[in-house]
Amino acid sequence: MTAEGASMVEVGYCQGWDPQVRTVVAPMGERQARGRDESGEPYAVLLRAQGVPKALFQVDWGHGYLGLFLLDAQARRTREFTYRQLEPGRLHLRRYREWRHVSDTEPEFPEHGWRFTMTIGPDGRAQRILDDEGGGSLHIGADVPVEHRTVAKAEFGAWTAYADAPMLGLDDPITLAPAPDVVDAPASGTAPTWSAPLPLRPRHLEVLFTPGRRLARDDGYIAVVAEPEHAGPLRLPTGSVLAADPGTVNDRDLPFTVTVPPGDYPVLIAAMRWEHEGGHWGETPAAMLRITDEPTTSWELALRPGQDARLLDTDEFFGFGVDSGTACFLDATGRDTLPELFHWEEPEEGDRSSFAEVRDPQTGTNLIRLPQRQRRRQLPGVDRPRRRRAGHLLRRRHARPPRHQGPAAHDPLDSRFPAADPSWDR
């Protein structure tokens, strides 16, 4: 406490937090942290009151992310606020999570026990999930007012804009004070102890289309990449690309937001063989709509209108259902006619081990249906194909869409975020 009756809170900067020993990793000075803030590099902030850790910030403006964890008396992270910067100068509360412990020795994030999660969309619609100790789960929808789901992005060092005295369990207003001087050191070169939530990223994209390359699983099974099958050209009179299940495509299936110059483009279908006990069986791991032969410098997620990759949590992705077990490429102008022609021309139980094409005789636009996955035998440890799978569009300089796993709901928070207000329920 200060003489004026304020709560003194010490501010320390570091690379991250070690949850095993519950202490900071690689402390850094304020000047180094400020430089990381300005350049969009990740860093962390720890707030202490009377030497007791109270709150941990994880900051990565390069990915538009600010995470706030509140700590209990055992320095366990018990409440999490995940903010994403969706517009200049403001942060959107994307997710709130809370854990409760039954003893001082219980691990930080118990596998079973009381847990609450709320995920909020940009329009304020939220899903709340409450998991209890007995294994039950309650799911509730809510509408969160804008004043409870957005906050102004504060200047560097203004940490009380996100965490006030009641949130830290303090009675009096907070006065921030720097931690004892830490000498700025050059980057250690060690891997970061945390990362901003990032969507699922595809791997081996170029390798999947390079014949002869070999991919090994951790259990020793080997896949050999075969020559890709040429299924094109795909006619794109508007350059607006649509990927969907040809058996269920409808007006809810929208083209991707990034268009390409109108024209004809080749479709390549990757193929590989799993080697197992001297036998071979096939797999169709990916398909590519090749826009250019120039080398790929980077891949980004291909998005549809209304999708925002910044709203995805770790390993989530946007995709589309494939009830028929297949997917297709087509120009958006053929959405209402080509699938109907496809139903007429392809037998219900036809051979789907290779690609198929249907063409509109009036416009010349076409639909290319990709082959189903092929298997001759089941490999131990490999999941069988499911009836519903998420499809992925991979495009040059833009990576595959991610699957979105909708989250979840809750109970009382604090005065800054009254999630228990019954007027929000729908």
Residue pairs with C-beta under 8 A, 6 or more apart in sequence:
1 7
1 8
1 172
2 8
2 175
5 172
6 172
6 173
6 174
6 175
7 49
7 165
7 168
7 170
7 171
7 172
7 173
7 174
7 175
8 49
8 50
8 175
8 177
9 47
9 48
9 49
9 54
9 168
9 170
9 174
9 175
9 176
9 177
10 47
10 48
10 49
10 51
10 176
10 177
10 178
10 179
11 30
11 45
11 46
11 47
11 157
11 159
11 176
11 177
11 178
11 179
12 24
12 27
12 45
12 46
12 47
12 48
12 179
12 182
13 27
13 28
13 29
13 30
13 32
13 33
13 43
13 44
13 45
13 46
13 179
13 182
14 24
14 25
14 26
14 27
14 28
14 43
14 44
14 45
14 46
15 25
15 26
15 28
15 42
15 43
15 44
15 188
15 192
15 193
16 24
16 25
16 26
16 44
16 58
16 192
16 193
16 194
17 23
17 24
17 25
17 44
17 46
17 56
17 58
17 69
17 193
17 194
18 24
18 25
18 193
19 77
19 108
22 53
22 74
22 75
22 76
23 75
24 44
24 46
25 193
26 188
26 190
27 179
27 182
28 43
28 182
28 184
28 185
29 181
29 182
29 183
29 184
30 157
30 178
31 184
32 43
32 184
32 185
33 43
33 45
33 156
34 156
34 157
35 41
36 42
36 43
36 59
37 43
37 59
37 61
37 156
38 156
39 62
40 60
40 61
40 62
41 60
41 62
42 58
42 59
42 60
42 62
42 192
42 194
42 195
42 196
43 59
44 56
44 57
44 58
44 59
44 194
45 56
45 57
45 59
45 159
46 53
46 55
46 56
46 57
47 53
47 54
47 55
47 56
47 57
47 159
47 163
47 168
47 176
48 54
48 179
49 168
49 170
52 73
53 71
53 75
54 70
54 71
54 163
54 168
54 169
54 170
55 68
55 69
55 70
55 71
55 159
55 163
55 167
55 168
56 68
56 69
56 71
56 77
57 66
57 67
57 68
57 69
57 159
57 162
58 65
58 66
58 67
58 69
58 194
58 196
59 65
59 66
59 67
60 66
60 195
60 196
61 85
62 196
63 196
63 198
63 310
64 84
64 85
64 86
64 196
64 310
65 82
65 83
65 84
65 85
65 196
65 197
66 83
66 85
66 91
66 162
67 80
67 81
67 82
67 83
67 196
68 80
68 81
68 83
68 162
68 163
69 77
69 79
69 80
69 81
70 77
70 78
70 79
70 80
70 163
70 167
70 168
71 77
71 78
72 78
72 101
73 104
74 104
76 99
76 101
76 107
76 108
77 99
77 108
77 109
78 98
78 99
78 100
78 101
79 96
79 97
79 98
79 99
80 95
80 96
80 97
80 98
81 93
81 95
81 96
81 162
81 417
82 93
82 94
82 95
82 96
82 97
82 197
83 91
83 92
83 93
83 94
83 151
83 162
84 91
84 92
84 94
84 310
84 311
85 91
85 92
85 153
85 310
86 92
86 122
86 308
86 310
89 152
89 153
90 150
90 151
90 152
90 153
91 150
91 151
91 152
91 153
92 120
92 122
92 149
92 150
93 120
93 144
93 148
93 149
93 150
93 151
93 417
94 119
94 120
94 311
95 117
95 118
95 119
95 120
95 313
95 407
96 116
96 117
96 118
96 120
96 410
96 413
96 417
96 419
97 115
97 116
97 117
97 118
98 115
98 116
98 117
98 410
98 413
99 108
99 109
99 110
99 113
99 114
99 115
100 113
100 114
100 115
101 110
101 113
102 113
102 133
106 113
112 133
112 135
113 131
113 133
114 130
114 131
114 132
114 133
115 130
115 131
116 128
116 129
116 130
116 131
116 409
116 410
116 411
117 128
117 129
117 407
117 408
117 409
117 410
118 126
118 127
118 128
118 129
118 142
118 407
118 408
118 409
118 410
118 419
119 126
119 127
119 406
119 407
119 408
120 126
120 144
120 149
121 311
122 308
122 311
124 143
124 144
124 145
124 146
124 149
125 141
125 142
125 143
125 144
126 141
126 142
126 143
126 144
126 409
126 424
127 139
127 140
127 141
127 142
127 406
127 407
127 408
127 409
128 139
128 140
128 141
128 142
128 408
128 409
128 410
128 419
129 137
129 138
129 139
129 140
129 407
129 408
129 409
129 410
130 137
130 138
130 140
130 409
130 410
130 411
131 137
132 138
138 409
139 408
139 409
140 409
140 410
140 425
141 409
141 425
141 426
142 409
142 419
142 424
142 425
142 426
143 424
143 426
144 419
144 424
145 424
148 416
148 417
148 418
148 419
151 161
151 162
152 161
154 161
154 162
157 176
159 176
160 174
160 176
164 174
164 416
165 171
165 172
165 173
165 174
166 414
166 415
167 414
167 416
168 174
197 312
197 313
197 314
198 312
198 314
199 301
199 309
199 312
199 313
199 314
199 315
199 316
199 317
199 402
200 315
200 316
200 317
200 402
200 403
201 399
202 299
202 392
202 394
202 399
202 400
204 215
205 286
205 296
205 299
205 394
205 399
206 296
207 213
207 215
207 225
208 225
208 270
208 272
208 285
208 286
209 225
209 228
209 268
209 270
209 286
209 288
210 225
211 225
211 226
211 227
211 228
212 224
212 225
213 224
213 225
214 222
214 223
214 224
214 225
215 222
215 223
215 225
215 272
216 222
216 223
217 223
217 381
219 381
221 274
221 275
221 276
221 379
221 381
221 382
222 274
222 275
223 272
223 273
223 274
223 275
223 283
224 272
224 273
224 275
225 270
225 271
225 272
226 271
226 272
226 273
227 271
228 268
228 269
228 270
228 271
228 288
229 268
229 269
229 271
229 354
229 355
229 371
230 266
230 267
230 268
230 269
231 266
231 267
231 268
231 269
231 287
231 355
231 357
231 368
231 370
232 264
232 265
232 266
232 267
232 268
232 289
232 290
232 368
233 264
233 265
233 266
233 267
234 264
234 265
234 266
234 267
234 289
234 329
234 330
234 331
234 366
234 368
235 264
235 331
235 364
235 365
235 366
236 260
236 262
236 263
236 264
236 265
236 331
237 262
237 331
237 333
237 363
237 364
237 365
238 259
238 262
238 331
238 332
238 333
239 259
239 260
239 261
239 262
239 263
239 331
240 255
240 256
240 259
240 331
240 332
240 333
241 255
241 256
241 259
241 260
241 289
241 329
241 331
241 332
241 393
241 395
242 249
242 253
242 254
242 255
242 256
242 329
242 330
242 331
242 332
242 335
243 256
243 302
243 320
243 327
243 328
243 329
243 391
243 393
244 253
244 320
244 327
244 328
244 330
244 391
245 320
245 321
245 322
245 323
245 324
245 326
245 327
245 328
245 391
246 324
246 326
246 327
246 328
246 339
246 342
246 367
246 369
247 323
247 324
247 326
247 339
247 343
248 321
248 323
248 324
249 328
249 335
249 339
250 335
251 335
251 336
253 320
253 335
254 304
254 305
254 332
255 304
255 332
256 302
256 303
256 304
256 393
256 395
257 303
257 304
257 305
257 307
258 302
258 303
258 395
258 398
260 291
265 289
265 290
265 291
266 289
266 290
267 287
267 288
267 289
267 290
267 329
267 355
267 368
268 287
268 288
268 290
269 284
269 286
269 287
269 288
269 355
269 370
269 371
270 284
270 285
270 286
270 287
270 288
271 282
271 283
271 284
271 285
272 282
272 283
272 285
273 280
273 281
273 282
273 283
274 280
274 281
274 282
274 283
274 379
274 382
276 377
276 379
279 376
279 377
280 376
281 374
281 375
281 376
281 377
281 379
282 374
282 375
282 376
283 373
283 374
283 375
284 370
284 371
284 372
284 373
284 374
286 392
286 394
287 327
287 329
287 370
287 394
288 394
288 395
289 329
289 393
289 395
290 396
291 395
291 396
292 396
294 396
296 396
296 397
297 397
298 397
299 394
299 397
299 398
299 399
299 400
300 397
300 398
300 399
301 309
301 317
301 318
301 398
301 399
301 400
301 401
301 402
302 393
302 394
302 395
302 398
302 399
302 400
302 401
303 309
303 318
303 401
304 318
304 401
307 318
307 401
307 404
309 318
309 402
311 404
312 318
312 402
312 404
313 405
313 407
316 402
316 403
316 404
316 405
317 390
317 392
317 400
317 401
317 402
317 403
317 404
318 401
318 402
318 403
318 404
319 390
319 391
319 392
319 401
319 402
319 403
319 404
320 327
320 390
320 391
320 401
321 388
321 389
321 390
321 391
322 388
322 389
322 390
322 391
323 387
323 388
325 352
325 372
325 373
325 385
325 387
325 389
326 352
326 369
326 370
326 371
326 372
327 369
327 370
327 391
328 342
328 367
328 368
328 369
328 370
329 367
329 368
329 370
329 393
330 338
330 365
330 366
330 367
330 368
331 365
333 363
333 365
334 360
334 363
334 365
334 366
334 367
337 360
337 363
338 358
338 360
338 365
338 366
338 367
339 367
341 358
341 359
341 360
341 367
342 356
342 358
342 367
342 369
345 358
346 356
346 358
346 369
350 356
352 369
352 371
352 372
353 371
353 372
353 374
354 371
355 368
355 369
355 370
355 371
356 368
356 369
357 366
357 367
357 368
357 369
358 366
358 367
358 369
359 365
359 366
359 367
360 366
372 385
373 385
375 385
378 384
390 403
392 400
392 401
393 400
393 401
394 400
410 419
410 420
411 419
411 420
412 418
412 419
412 420
413 419
413 420
